[in-house]
Amino acid sequence: MPPNHNLTIRAVRSVDCYALHQRCWPQRPLTDVQQQIQRVLDNTRQGRGGGVVAVPPDDQQPIAYGQLTLWRHLSEISDLIVAETWRRQGV
């Protein structure tokens, strides 16, 4: 059984870009992260998928991200990432 971190899984929001950049993708330019999140938000509005974040109860800033894209005849899970300090902890 995985550890219980009391994490909340919720839909990604545009305001999550900075925390995701800092915690999950520090090597990527912030503008790249913003563009990726904007694409997934556009896909969500179009019914073509969505993105989620995992948020610990202590600071409410995302520590993980995952994305689902719906294609015509299949679905794709991609861009799964967990902040380095949270890896190997069952997130």
PyMOL Python script that loads the backbone (N, CA, C, O; Angstrom):
from pymol import cmd

cmd.read_pdbstr("""\
ATOM      1  N   MET A   1       0.841  -1.179   0.000  1.00  0.00           N
ATOM      2  CA  MET A   1       0.000   0.000   0.000  1.00  0.00           C
ATOM      3  C   MET A   1       0.888   1.245   0.000  1.00  0.00           C
ATOM      4  O   MET A   1       1.829   1.331   0.789  1.00  0.00           O
ATOM      5  N   PRO A   2       0.596   2.216  -0.884  1.00  0.00           N
ATOM      6  CA  PRO A   2       1.417   3.429  -0.931  1.00  0.00           C
ATOM      7  C   PRO A   2       1.231   4.274   0.325  1.00  0.00           C
ATOM      8  O   PRO A   2       0.200   4.186   0.992  1.00  0.00           O
ATOM      9  N   PRO A   3       2.224   5.089   0.641  1.00  0.00           N
ATOM     10  CA  PRO A   3       2.099   5.966   1.813  1.00  0.00           C
ATOM     11  C   PRO A   3       0.960   6.955   1.642  1.00  0.00           C
ATOM     12  O   PRO A   3       0.627   7.348   0.524  1.00  0.00           O
ATOM     13  N   ASN A   4       0.367   7.351   2.752  1.00  0.00           N
ATOM     14  CA  ASN A   4      -0.707   8.335   2.732  1.00  0.00           C
ATOM     15  C   ASN A   4      -0.112   9.704   3.043  1.00  0.00           C
ATOM     16  O   ASN A   4       0.244   9.990   4.186  1.00  0.00           O
ATOM     17  N   HIS A   5      -0.010  10.536   2.030  1.00  0.00           N
ATOM     18  CA  HIS A   5       0.532  11.881   2.203  1.00  0.00           C
ATOM     19  C   HIS A   5      -0.582  12.913   2.346  1.00  0.00           C
ATOM     20  O   HIS A   5      -0.307  14.103   2.498  1.00  0.00           O
ATOM     21  N   ASN A   6      -1.834  12.469   2.298  1.00  0.00           N
ATOM     22  CA  ASN A   6      -2.981  13.377   2.325  1.00  0.00           C
ATOM     23  C   ASN A   6      -2.898  14.402   1.200  1.00  0.00           C
ATOM     24  O   ASN A   6      -3.280  15.559   1.375  1.00  0.00           O
ATOM     25  N   LEU A   7      -2.404  13.976   0.061  1.00  0.00           N
ATOM     26  CA  LEU A   7      -2.311  14.860  -1.100  1.00  0.00           C
ATOM     27  C   LEU A   7      -3.692  15.051  -1.712  1.00  0.00           C
ATOM     28  O   LEU A   7      -4.522  14.142  -1.703  1.00  0.00           O
ATOM     29  N   THR A   8      -3.919  16.227  -2.232  1.00  0.00           N
ATOM     30  CA  THR A   8      -5.121  16.516  -2.998  1.00  0.00           C
ATOM     31  C   THR A   8      -4.756  16.455  -4.469  1.00  0.00           C
ATOM     32  O   THR A   8      -3.745  17.022  -4.883  1.00  0.00           O
ATOM     33  N   ILE A   9      -5.573  15.770  -5.265  1.00  0.00           N
ATOM     34  CA  ILE A   9      -5.411  15.761  -6.718  1.00  0.00           C
ATOM     35  C   ILE A   9      -6.502  16.673  -7.262  1.00  0.00           C
ATOM     36  O   ILE A   9      -7.686  16.464  -7.001  1.00  0.00           O
ATOM     37  N   ARG A  10      -6.093  17.685  -8.021  1.00  0.00           N
ATOM     38  CA  ARG A  10      -7.064  18.631  -8.584  1.00  0.00           C
ATOM     39  C   ARG A  10      -6.628  19.027  -9.982  1.00  0.00           C
ATOM     40  O   ARG A  10      -5.494  18.777 -10.392  1.00  0.00           O
ATOM     41  N   ALA A  11      -7.539  19.643 -10.699  1.00  0.00           N
ATOM     42  CA  ALA A  11      -7.235  20.136 -12.046  1.00  0.00           C
ATOM     43  C   ALA A  11      -6.158  21.217 -11.972  1.00  0.00           C
ATOM     44  O   ALA A  11      -6.137  22.040 -11.056  1.00  0.00           O
ATOM     45  N   VAL A  12      -5.272  21.191 -12.958  1.00  0.00           N
ATOM     46  CA  VAL A  12      -4.234  22.220 -13.038  1.00  0.00           C
ATOM     47  C   VAL A  12      -4.884  23.568 -13.345  1.00  0.00           C
ATOM     48  O   VAL A  12      -5.907  23.638 -14.026  1.00  0.00           O
ATOM     49  N   ARG A  13      -4.284  24.617 -12.839  1.00  0.00           N
ATOM     50  CA  ARG A  13      -4.748  25.991 -13.072  1.00  0.00           C
ATOM     51  C   ARG A  13      -3.582  26.804 -13.627  1.00  0.00           C
ATOM     52  O   ARG A  13      -2.419  26.454 -13.429  1.00  0.00           O
ATOM     53  N   SER A  14      -3.901  27.872 -14.312  1.00  0.00           N
ATOM     54  CA  SER A  14      -2.830  28.711 -14.870  1.00  0.00           C
ATOM     55  C   SER A  14      -1.936  29.281 -13.771  1.00  0.00           C
ATOM     56  O   SER A  14      -0.750  29.513 -14.006  1.00  0.00           O
ATOM     57  N   VAL A  15      -2.483  29.510 -12.579  1.00  0.00           N
ATOM     58  CA  VAL A  15      -1.676  30.055 -11.486  1.00  0.00           C
ATOM     59  C   VAL A  15      -0.663  29.043 -10.943  1.00  0.00           C
ATOM     60  O   VAL A  15       0.187  29.403 -10.128  1.00  0.00           O
ATOM     61  N   ASP A  16      -0.743  27.792 -11.380  1.00  0.00           N
ATOM     62  CA  ASP A  16       0.196  26.754 -10.937  1.00  0.00           C
ATOM     63  C   ASP A  16       1.521  26.792 -11.701  1.00  0.00           C
ATOM     64  O   ASP A  16       2.466  26.103 -11.318  1.00  0.00           O
ATOM     65  N   CYS A  17       1.605  27.566 -12.753  1.00  0.00           N
ATOM     66  CA  CYS A  17       2.792  27.554 -13.622  1.00  0.00           C
ATOM     67  C   CYS A  17       4.087  27.822 -12.861  1.00  0.00           C
ATOM     68  O   CYS A  17       5.073  27.109 -13.049  1.00  0.00           O
ATOM     69  N   TYR A  18       4.095  28.827 -12.016  1.00  0.00           N
ATOM     70  CA  TYR A  18       5.334  29.190 -11.331  1.00  0.00           C
ATOM     71  C   TYR A  18       5.795  28.064 -10.399  1.00  0.00           C
ATOM     72  O   TYR A  18       6.971  27.702 -10.406  1.00  0.00           O
ATOM     73  N   ALA A  19       4.884  27.511  -9.603  1.00  0.00           N
ATOM     74  CA  ALA A  19       5.256  26.420  -8.693  1.00  0.00           C
ATOM     75  C   ALA A  19       5.705  25.190  -9.467  1.00  0.00           C
ATOM     76  O   ALA A  19       6.672  24.535  -9.077  1.00  0.00           O
ATOM     77  N   LEU A  20       5.018  24.867 -10.561  1.00  0.00           N
ATOM     78  CA  LEU A  20       5.435  23.721 -11.374  1.00  0.00           C
ATOM     79  C   LEU A  20       6.816  23.957 -11.974  1.00  0.00           C
ATOM     80  O   LEU A  20       7.638  23.044 -12.044  1.00  0.00           O
ATOM     81  N   HIS A  21       7.060  25.181 -12.402  1.00  0.00           N
ATOM     82  CA  HIS A  21       8.383  25.516 -12.939  1.00  0.00           C
ATOM     83  C   HIS A  21       9.443  25.337 -11.857  1.00  0.00           C
ATOM     84  O   HIS A  21      10.466  24.697 -12.100  1.00  0.00           O
ATOM     85  N   GLN A  22       9.222  25.882 -10.688  1.00  0.00           N
ATOM     86  CA  GLN A  22      10.204  25.821  -9.607  1.00  0.00           C
ATOM     87  C   GLN A  22      10.434  24.403  -9.101  1.00  0.00           C
ATOM     88  O   GLN A  22      11.574  24.009  -8.853  1.00  0.00           O
ATOM     89  N   ARG A  23       9.373  23.646  -8.948  1.00  0.00           N
ATOM     90  CA  ARG A  23       9.470  22.343  -8.288  1.00  0.00           C
ATOM     91  C   ARG A  23       9.668  21.171  -9.240  1.00  0.00           C
ATOM     92  O   ARG A  23      10.346  20.202  -8.896  1.00  0.00           O
ATOM     93  N   CYS A  24       9.089  21.248 -10.423  1.00  0.00           N
ATOM     94  CA  CYS A  24       9.097  20.088 -11.321  1.00  0.00           C
ATOM     95  C   CYS A  24       9.961  20.273 -12.565  1.00  0.00           C
ATOM     96  O   CYS A  24      10.601  19.324 -13.018  1.00  0.00           O
ATOM     97  N   TRP A  25       9.987  21.461 -13.111  1.00  0.00           N
ATOM     98  CA  TRP A  25      10.721  21.711 -14.349  1.00  0.00           C
ATOM     99  C   TRP A  25      11.662  22.908 -14.222  1.00  0.00           C
ATOM    100  O   TRP A  25      11.564  23.828 -15.033  1.00  0.00           O
ATOM    101  N   PRO A  26      12.557  22.939 -13.255  1.00  0.00           N
ATOM    102  CA  PRO A  26      13.424  24.117 -13.093  1.00  0.00           C
ATOM    103  C   PRO A  26      14.389  24.315 -14.261  1.00  0.00           C
ATOM    104  O   PRO A  26      14.880  25.423 -14.477  1.00  0.00           O
ATOM    105  N   GLN A  27      14.659  23.257 -15.009  1.00  0.00           N
ATOM    106  CA  GLN A  27      15.590  23.356 -16.131  1.00  0.00           C
ATOM    107  C   GLN A  27      14.925  23.937 -17.378  1.00  0.00           C
ATOM    108  O   GLN A  27      15.621  24.318 -18.319  1.00  0.00           O
ATOM    109  N   ARG A  28      13.605  24.013 -17.402  1.00  0.00           N
ATOM    110  CA  ARG A  28      12.880  24.560 -18.550  1.00  0.00           C
ATOM    111  C   ARG A  28      12.569  26.028 -18.313  1.00  0.00           C
ATOM    112  O   ARG A  28      12.353  26.435 -17.171  1.00  0.00           O
ATOM    113  N   PRO A  29      12.544  26.827 -19.367  1.00  0.00           N
ATOM    114  CA  PRO A  29      12.134  28.227 -19.198  1.00  0.00           C
ATOM    115  C   PRO A  29      10.688  28.309 -18.704  1.00  0.00           C
ATOM    116  O   PRO A  29       9.852  27.491 -19.088  1.00  0.00           O
ATOM    117  N   LEU A  30      10.400  29.276 -17.870  1.00  0.00           N
ATOM    118  CA  LEU A  30       9.050  29.474 -17.356  1.00  0.00           C
ATOM    119  C   LEU A  30       8.051  29.621 -18.494  1.00  0.00           C
ATOM    120  O   LEU A  30       6.929  29.124 -18.398  1.00  0.00           O
ATOM    121  N   THR A  31       8.443  30.296 -19.569  1.00  0.00           N
ATOM    122  CA  THR A  31       7.515  30.483 -20.692  1.00  0.00           C
ATOM    123  C   THR A  31       7.111  29.148 -21.316  1.00  0.00           C
ATOM    124  O   THR A  31       5.978  29.008 -21.776  1.00  0.00           O
ATOM    125  N   ASP A  32       8.018  28.163 -21.340  1.00  0.00           N
ATOM    126  CA  ASP A  32       7.672  26.831 -21.859  1.00  0.00           C
ATOM    127  C   ASP A  32       6.625  26.157 -20.975  1.00  0.00           C
ATOM    128  O   ASP A  32       5.684  25.542 -21.477  1.00  0.00           O
ATOM    129  N   VAL A  33       6.791  26.276 -19.678  1.00  0.00           N
ATOM    130  CA  VAL A  33       5.827  25.690 -18.742  1.00  0.00           C
ATOM    131  C   VAL A  33       4.474  26.381 -18.905  1.00  0.00           C
ATOM    132  O   VAL A  33       3.438  25.717 -18.931  1.00  0.00           O
ATOM    133  N   GLN A  34       4.480  27.689 -19.012  1.00  0.00           N
ATOM    134  CA  GLN A  34       3.233  28.436 -19.200  1.00  0.00           C
ATOM    135  C   GLN A  34       2.529  28.010 -20.484  1.00  0.00           C
ATOM    136  O   GLN A  34       1.309  27.846 -20.496  1.00  0.00           O
ATOM    137  N   GLN A  35       3.285  27.831 -21.560  1.00  0.00           N
ATOM    138  CA  GLN A  35       2.689  27.407 -22.828  1.00  0.00           C
ATOM    139  C   GLN A  35       2.109  25.995 -22.725  1.00  0.00           C
ATOM    140  O   GLN A  35       1.035  25.726 -23.263  1.00  0.00           O
ATOM    141  N   GLN A  36       2.810  25.099 -22.043  1.00  0.00           N
ATOM    142  CA  GLN A  36       2.304  23.743 -21.885  1.00  0.00           C
ATOM    143  C   GLN A  36       0.999  23.738 -21.095  1.00  0.00           C
ATOM    144  O   GLN A  36       0.036  23.073 -21.479  1.00  0.00           O
ATOM    145  N   ILE A  37       0.970  24.474 -20.005  1.00  0.00           N
ATOM    146  CA  ILE A  37      -0.239  24.514 -19.188  1.00  0.00           C
ATOM    147  C   ILE A  37      -1.379  25.180 -19.963  1.00  0.00           C
ATOM    148  O   ILE A  37      -2.527  24.750 -19.853  1.00  0.00           O
ATOM    149  N   GLN A  38      -1.085  26.204 -20.732  1.00  0.00           N
ATOM    150  CA  GLN A  38      -2.126  26.838 -21.543  1.00  0.00           C
ATOM    151  C   GLN A  38      -2.689  25.854 -22.567  1.00  0.00           C
ATOM    152  O   GLN A  38      -3.897  25.828 -22.803  1.00  0.00           O
ATOM    153  N   ARG A  39      -1.818  25.042 -23.178  1.00  0.00           N
ATOM    154  CA  ARG A  39      -2.293  24.030 -24.143  1.00  0.00           C
ATOM    155  C   ARG A  39      -3.233  23.032 -23.468  1.00  0.00           C
ATOM    156  O   ARG A  39      -4.281  22.694 -24.017  1.00  0.00           O
ATOM    157  N   VAL A  40      -2.857  22.561 -22.277  1.00  0.00           N
ATOM    158  CA  VAL A  40      -3.706  21.580 -21.604  1.00  0.00           C
ATOM    159  C   VAL A  40      -5.022  22.214 -21.149  1.00  0.00           C
ATOM    160  O   VAL A  40      -6.058  21.550 -21.162  1.00  0.00           O
ATOM    161  N   LEU A  41      -4.995  23.481 -20.748  1.00  0.00           N
ATOM    162  CA  LEU A  41      -6.238  24.164 -20.390  1.00  0.00           C
ATOM    163  C   LEU A  41      -7.139  24.338 -21.616  1.00  0.00           C
ATOM    164  O   LEU A  41      -8.360  24.211 -21.522  1.00  0.00           O
ATOM    165  N   ASP A  42      -6.525  24.630 -22.764  1.00  0.00           N
ATOM    166  CA  ASP A  42      -7.291  24.714 -24.012  1.00  0.00           C
ATOM    167  C   ASP A  42      -7.902  23.355 -24.353  1.00  0.00           C
ATOM    168  O   ASP A  42      -9.065  23.278 -24.747  1.00  0.00           O
ATOM    169  N   ASN A  43      -7.116  22.279 -24.200  1.00  0.00           N
ATOM    170  CA  ASN A  43      -7.635  20.929 -24.450  1.00  0.00           C
ATOM    171  C   ASN A  43      -8.800  20.610 -23.518  1.00  0.00           C
ATOM    172  O   ASN A  43      -9.778  19.989 -23.931  1.00  0.00           O
ATOM    173  N   THR A  44      -8.695  21.032 -22.273  1.00  0.00           N
ATOM    174  CA  THR A  44      -9.764  20.798 -21.308  1.00  0.00           C
ATOM    175  C   THR A  44     -11.047  21.485 -21.769  1.00  0.00           C
ATOM    176  O   THR A  44     -12.118  20.877 -21.760  1.00  0.00           O
ATOM    177  N   ARG A  45     -10.941  22.737 -22.167  1.00  0.00           N
ATOM    178  CA  ARG A  45     -12.118  23.480 -22.638  1.00  0.00           C
ATOM    179  C   ARG A  45     -12.734  22.828 -23.871  1.00  0.00           C
ATOM    180  O   ARG A  45     -13.947  22.898 -24.069  1.00  0.00           O
ATOM    181  N   GLN A  46     -11.911  22.197 -24.698  1.00  0.00           N
ATOM    182  CA  GLN A  46     -12.386  21.560 -25.924  1.00  0.00           C
ATOM    183  C   GLN A  46     -12.810  20.110 -25.713  1.00  0.00           C
ATOM    184  O   GLN A  46     -13.210  19.438 -26.663  1.00  0.00           O
ATOM    185  N   GLY A  47     -12.725  19.622 -24.472  1.00  0.00           N
ATOM    186  CA  GLY A  47     -13.097  18.244 -24.186  1.00  0.00           C
ATOM    187  C   GLY A  47     -12.097  17.232 -24.707  1.00  0.00           C
ATOM    188  O   GLY A  47     -12.458  16.091 -24.992  1.00  0.00           O
ATOM    189  N   ARG A  48     -10.835  17.642 -24.835  1.00  0.00           N
ATOM    190  CA  ARG A  48      -9.800  16.773 -25.402  1.00  0.00           C
ATOM    191  C   ARG A  48      -8.768  16.333 -24.375  1.00  0.00           C
ATOM    192  O   ARG A  48      -7.654  15.959 -24.740  1.00  0.00           O
ATOM    193  N   GLY A  49      -9.125  16.373 -23.094  1.00  0.00           N
ATOM    194  CA  GLY A  49      -8.182  15.917 -22.084  1.00  0.00           C
ATOM    195  C   GLY A  49      -8.119  16.886 -20.928  1.00  0.00           C
ATOM    196  O   GLY A  49      -9.031  17.682 -20.703  1.00  0.00           O
ATOM    197  N   GLY A  50      -7.009  16.800 -20.195  1.00  0.00           N
ATOM    198  CA  GLY A  50      -6.839  17.681 -19.055  1.00  0.00           C
ATOM    199  C   GLY A  50      -5.546  17.395 -18.329  1.00  0.00           C
ATOM    200  O   GLY A  50      -4.828  16.446 -18.643  1.00  0.00           O
ATOM    201  N   GLY A  51      -5.268  18.224 -17.363  1.00  0.00           N
ATOM    202  CA  GLY A  51      -4.073  18.066 -16.542  1.00  0.00           C
ATOM    203  C   GLY A  51      -4.452  18.125 -15.079  1.00  0.00           C
ATOM    204  O   GLY A  51      -5.397  18.813 -14.691  1.00  0.00           O
ATOM    205  N   VAL A  52      -3.698  17.390 -14.270  1.00  0.00           N
ATOM    206  CA  VAL A  52      -3.933  17.390 -12.829  1.00  0.00           C
ATOM    207  C   VAL A  52      -2.629  17.645 -12.098  1.00  0.00           C
ATOM    208  O   VAL A  52      -1.543  17.394 -12.619  1.00  0.00           O
ATOM    209  N   VAL A  53      -2.758  18.148 -10.884  1.00  0.00           N
ATOM    210  CA  VAL A  53      -1.614  18.344 -10.003  1.00  0.00           C
ATOM    211  C   VAL A  53      -1.897  17.650  -8.680  1.00  0.00           C
ATOM    212  O   VAL A  53      -3.050  17.480  -8.284  1.00  0.00           O
ATOM    213  N   ALA A  54      -0.830  17.255  -8.007  1.00  0.00           N
ATOM    214  CA  ALA A  54      -0.916  16.751  -6.638  1.00  0.00           C
ATOM    215  C   ALA A  54      -0.432  17.863  -5.728  1.00  0.00           C
ATOM    216  O   ALA A  54       0.610  18.473  -5.970  1.00  0.00           O
ATOM    217  N   VAL A  55      -1.205  18.122  -4.672  1.00  0.00           N
ATOM    218  CA  VAL A  55      -0.931  19.250  -3.788  1.00  0.00           C
ATOM    219  C   VAL A  55      -0.911  18.754  -2.339  1.00  0.00           C
ATOM    220  O   VAL A  55      -1.879  18.149  -1.879  1.00  0.00           O
ATOM    221  N   PRO A  56       0.192  19.010  -1.618  1.00  0.00           N
ATOM    222  CA  PRO A  56       0.222  18.622  -0.201  1.00  0.00           C
ATOM    223  C   PRO A  56      -0.595  19.603   0.639  1.00  0.00           C
ATOM    224  O   PRO A  56      -0.752  20.763   0.257  1.00  0.00           O
ATOM    225  N   PRO A  57      -1.111  19.151   1.768  1.00  0.00           N
ATOM    226  CA  PRO A  57      -1.970  20.026   2.563  1.00  0.00           C
ATOM    227  C   PRO A  57      -1.241  21.179   3.237  1.00  0.00           C
ATOM    228  O   PRO A  57      -1.875  22.164   3.615  1.00  0.00           O
ATOM    229  N   ASP A  58       0.074  21.080   3.396  1.00  0.00           N
ATOM    230  CA  ASP A  58       0.797  22.090   4.158  1.00  0.00           C
ATOM    231  C   ASP A  58       1.061  23.390   3.416  1.00  0.00           C
ATOM    232  O   ASP A  58       1.197  24.433   4.056  1.00  0.00           O
ATOM    233  N   ASP A  59       1.141  23.366   2.078  1.00  0.00           N
ATOM    234  CA  ASP A  59       1.434  24.632   1.390  1.00  0.00           C
ATOM    235  C   ASP A  59       0.579  24.905   0.166  1.00  0.00           C
ATOM    236  O   ASP A  59       0.646  25.998  -0.396  1.00  0.00           O
ATOM    237  N   GLN A  60      -0.227  23.933  -0.262  1.00  0.00           N
ATOM    238  CA  GLN A  60      -1.166  24.104  -1.373  1.00  0.00           C
ATOM    239  C   GLN A  60      -0.509  24.464  -2.705  1.00  0.00           C
ATOM    240  O   GLN A  60      -1.176  24.984  -3.599  1.00  0.00           O
ATOM    241  N   GLN A  61       0.788  24.196  -2.846  1.00  0.00           N
ATOM    242  CA  GLN A  61       1.476  24.404  -4.115  1.00  0.00           C
ATOM    243  C   GLN A  61       1.756  23.036  -4.737  1.00  0.00           C
ATOM    244  O   GLN A  61       2.161  22.115  -4.028  1.00  0.00           O
ATOM    245  N   PRO A  62       1.551  22.888  -6.040  1.00  0.00           N
ATOM    246  CA  PRO A  62       1.722  21.584  -6.687  1.00  0.00           C
ATOM    247  C   PRO A  62       3.131  21.008  -6.523  1.00  0.00           C
ATOM    248  O   PRO A  62       4.136  21.715  -6.593  1.00  0.00           O
ATOM    249  N   ILE A  63       3.154  19.689  -6.301  1.00  0.00           N
ATOM    250  CA  ILE A  63       4.429  18.976  -6.221  1.00  0.00           C
ATOM    251  C   ILE A  63       4.514  17.868  -7.286  1.00  0.00           C
ATOM    252  O   ILE A  63       5.518  17.161  -7.378  1.00  0.00           O
ATOM    253  N   ALA A  64       3.444  17.729  -8.089  1.00  0.00           N
ATOM    254  CA  ALA A  64       3.436  16.731  -9.162  1.00  0.00           C
ATOM    255  C   ALA A  64       2.417  17.147 -10.218  1.00  0.00           C
ATOM    256  O   ALA A  64       1.484  17.904  -9.951  1.00  0.00           O
ATOM    257  N   TYR A  65       2.627  16.625 -11.428  1.00  0.00           N
ATOM    258  CA  TYR A  65       1.765  16.976 -12.560  1.00  0.00           C
ATOM    259  C   TYR A  65       1.601  15.769 -13.464  1.00  0.00           C
ATOM    260  O   TYR A  65       2.523  14.968 -13.621  1.00  0.00           O
ATOM    261  N   GLY A  66       0.431  15.644 -14.053  1.00  0.00           N
ATOM    262  CA  GLY A  66       0.165  14.616 -15.056  1.00  0.00           C
ATOM    263  C   GLY A  66      -0.843  15.137 -16.052  1.00  0.00           C
ATOM    264  O   GLY A  66      -1.651  16.013 -15.744  1.00  0.00           O
ATOM    265  N   GLN A  67      -0.786  14.586 -17.254  1.00  0.00           N
ATOM    266  CA  GLN A  67      -1.629  15.097 -18.340  1.00  0.00           C
ATOM    267  C   GLN A  67      -2.266  13.947 -19.098  1.00  0.00           C
ATOM    268  O   GLN A  67      -1.636  12.910 -19.307  1.00  0.00           O
ATOM    269  N   LEU A  68      -3.508  14.127 -19.509  1.00  0.00           N
ATOM    270  CA  LEU A  68      -4.229  13.169 -20.340  1.00  0.00           C
ATOM    271  C   LEU A  68      -4.690  13.894 -21.594  1.00  0.00           C
ATOM    272  O   LEU A  68      -5.312  14.953 -21.520  1.00  0.00           O
ATOM    273  N   THR A  69      -4.381  13.317 -22.736  1.00  0.00           N
ATOM    274  CA  THR A  69      -4.849  13.867 -24.009  1.00  0.00           C
ATOM    275  C   THR A  69      -5.728  12.831 -24.680  1.00  0.00           C
ATOM    276  O   THR A  69      -5.349  11.664 -24.788  1.00  0.00           O
ATOM    277  N   LEU A  70      -6.888  13.246 -25.127  1.00  0.00           N
ATOM    278  CA  LEU A  70      -7.816  12.363 -25.828  1.00  0.00           C
ATOM    279  C   LEU A  70      -7.685  12.605 -27.327  1.00  0.00           C
ATOM    280  O   LEU A  70      -7.908  13.711 -27.819  1.00  0.00           O
ATOM    281  N   TRP A  71      -7.322  11.553 -28.033  1.00  0.00           N
ATOM    282  CA  TRP A  71      -7.243  11.597 -29.483  1.00  0.00           C
ATOM    283  C   TRP A  71      -8.494  10.929 -30.041  1.00  0.00           C
ATOM    284  O   TRP A  71      -9.343  10.476 -29.273  1.00  0.00           O
ATOM    285  N   ARG A  72      -8.616  10.863 -31.319  1.00  0.00           N
ATOM    286  CA  ARG A  72      -9.833  10.328 -31.936  1.00  0.00           C
ATOM    287  C   ARG A  72     -10.163   8.913 -31.462  1.00  0.00           C
ATOM    288  O   ARG A  72     -11.302   8.639 -31.083  1.00  0.00           O
ATOM    289  N   HIS A  73      -9.172   8.008 -31.479  1.00  0.00           N
ATOM    290  CA  HIS A  73      -9.435   6.614 -31.125  1.00  0.00           C
ATOM    291  C   HIS A  73      -8.595   6.111 -29.960  1.00  0.00           C
ATOM    292  O   HIS A  73      -8.567   4.909 -29.700  1.00  0.00           O
ATOM    293  N   LEU A  74      -7.920   6.992 -29.264  1.00  0.00           N
ATOM    294  CA  LEU A  74      -7.098   6.558 -28.143  1.00  0.00           C
ATOM    295  C   LEU A  74      -6.846   7.702 -27.187  1.00  0.00           C
ATOM    296  O   LEU A  74      -7.146   8.861 -27.474  1.00  0.00           O
ATOM    297  N   SER A  75      -6.292   7.350 -26.052  1.00  0.00           N
ATOM    298  CA  SER A  75      -5.937   8.346 -25.033  1.00  0.00           C
ATOM    299  C   SER A  75      -4.459   8.215 -24.729  1.00  0.00           C
ATOM    300  O   SER A  75      -3.879   7.139 -24.879  1.00  0.00           O
ATOM    301  N   GLU A  76      -3.855   9.301 -24.306  1.00  0.00           N
ATOM    302  CA  GLU A  76      -2.425   9.311 -24.004  1.00  0.00           C
ATOM    303  C   GLU A  76      -2.194   9.975 -22.652  1.00  0.00           C
ATOM    304  O   GLU A  76      -2.625  11.104 -22.420  1.00  0.00           O
ATOM    305  N   ILE A  77      -1.509   9.261 -21.764  1.00  0.00           N
ATOM    306  CA  ILE A  77      -1.068   9.830 -20.492  1.00  0.00           C
ATOM    307  C   ILE A  77       0.361  10.296 -20.715  1.00  0.00           C
ATOM    308  O   ILE A  77       1.191   9.540 -21.220  1.00  0.00           O
ATOM    309  N   SER A  78       0.653  11.540 -20.340  1.00  0.00           N
ATOM    310  CA  SER A  78       1.999  12.065 -20.600  1.00  0.00           C
ATOM    311  C   SER A  78       2.403  13.085 -19.546  1.00  0.00           C
ATOM    312  O   SER A  78       1.617  13.469 -18.679  1.00  0.00           O
ATOM    313  N   ASP A  79       3.631  13.498 -19.651  1.00  0.00           N
ATOM    314  CA  ASP A  79       4.178  14.572 -18.829  1.00  0.00           C
ATOM    315  C   ASP A  79       3.984  14.324 -17.334  1.00  0.00           C
ATOM    316  O   ASP A  79       3.681  15.246 -16.576  1.00  0.00           O
ATOM    317  N   LEU A  80       4.160  13.073 -16.921  1.00  0.00           N
ATOM    318  CA  LEU A  80       4.093  12.760 -15.494  1.00  0.00           C
ATOM    319  C   LEU A  80       5.404  13.186 -14.856  1.00  0.00           C
ATOM    320  O   LEU A  80       6.481  12.784 -15.296  1.00  0.00           O
ATOM    321  N   ILE A  81       5.303  13.998 -13.821  1.00  0.00           N
ATOM    322  CA  ILE A  81       6.512  14.454 -13.137  1.00  0.00           C
ATOM    323  C   ILE A  81       6.188  14.726 -11.667  1.00  0.00           C
ATOM    324  O   ILE A  81       5.111  15.210 -11.318  1.00  0.00           O
ATOM    325  N   VAL A  82       7.164  14.394 -10.825  1.00  0.00           N
ATOM    326  CA  VAL A  82       7.060  14.636  -9.388  1.00  0.00           C
ATOM    327  C   VAL A  82       8.277  15.454  -8.980  1.00  0.00           C
ATOM    328  O   VAL A  82       9.391  15.180  -9.425  1.00  0.00           O
ATOM    329  N   ALA A  83       8.067  16.450  -8.140  1.00  0.00           N
ATOM    330  CA  ALA A  83       9.176  17.277  -7.650  1.00  0.00           C
ATOM    331  C   ALA A  83      10.244  16.365  -7.039  1.00  0.00           C
ATOM    332  O   ALA A  83       9.927  15.379  -6.373  1.00  0.00           O
ATOM    333  N   GLU A  84      11.491  16.703  -7.272  1.00  0.00           N
ATOM    334  CA  GLU A  84      12.601  15.855  -6.850  1.00  0.00           C
ATOM    335  C   GLU A  84      12.538  15.491  -5.366  1.00  0.00           C
ATOM    336  O   GLU A  84      12.807  14.346  -5.003  1.00  0.00           O
ATOM    337  N   THR A  85      12.192  16.431  -4.516  1.00  0.00           N
ATOM    338  CA  THR A  85      12.161  16.154  -3.076  1.00  0.00           C
ATOM    339  C   THR A  85      11.031  15.209  -2.681  1.00  0.00           C
ATOM    340  O   THR A  85      11.037  14.690  -1.564  1.00  0.00           O
ATOM    341  N   TRP A  86      10.062  14.970  -3.565  1.00  0.00           N
ATOM    342  CA  TRP A  86       8.950  14.079  -3.279  1.00  0.00           C
ATOM    343  C   TRP A  86       9.086  12.718  -3.969  1.00  0.00           C
ATOM    344  O   TRP A  86       8.244  11.843  -3.767  1.00  0.00           O
ATOM    345  N   ARG A  87      10.116  12.529  -4.767  1.00  0.00           N
ATOM    346  CA  ARG A  87      10.281  11.266  -5.494  1.00  0.00           C
ATOM    347  C   ARG A  87      10.613  10.121  -4.540  1.00  0.00           C
ATOM    348  O   ARG A  87      11.173  10.328  -3.464  1.00  0.00           O
ATOM    349  N   ARG A  88      10.255   8.912  -4.961  1.00  0.00           N
ATOM    350  CA  ARG A  88      10.483   7.681  -4.195  1.00  0.00           C
ATOM    351  C   ARG A  88       9.744   7.690  -2.860  1.00  0.00           C
ATOM    352  O   ARG A  88      10.189   7.076  -1.891  1.00  0.00           O
ATOM    353  N   GLN A  89       8.614   8.392  -2.820  1.00  0.00           N
ATOM    354  CA  GLN A  89       7.785   8.434  -1.610  1.00  0.00           C
ATOM    355  C   GLN A  89       6.346   7.992  -1.886  1.00  0.00           C
ATOM    356  O   GLN A  89       5.455   8.214  -1.066  1.00  0.00           O
ATOM    357  N   GLY A  90       6.129   7.377  -3.027  1.00  0.00           N
ATOM    358  CA  GLY A  90       4.811   6.870  -3.334  1.00  0.00           C
ATOM    359  C   GLY A  90       3.832   7.883  -3.896  1.00  0.00           C
ATOM    360  O   GLY A  90       2.625   7.640  -3.914  1.00  0.00           O
ATOM    361  N   VAL A  91       4.340   9.010  -4.352  1.00  0.00           N
ATOM    362  CA  VAL A  91       3.451  10.028  -4.931  1.00  0.00           C
ATOM    363  C   VAL A  91       3.011   9.564  -6.311  1.00  0.00           C
ATOM    364  O   VAL A  91       2.257  10.264  -6.987  1.00  0.00           O
TER     365      VAL A  91
END
""", "prot")
cmd.dss("prot")
cmd.show_as("cartoon", "prot")
cmd.util.cbc("prot")
cmd.orient("prot")
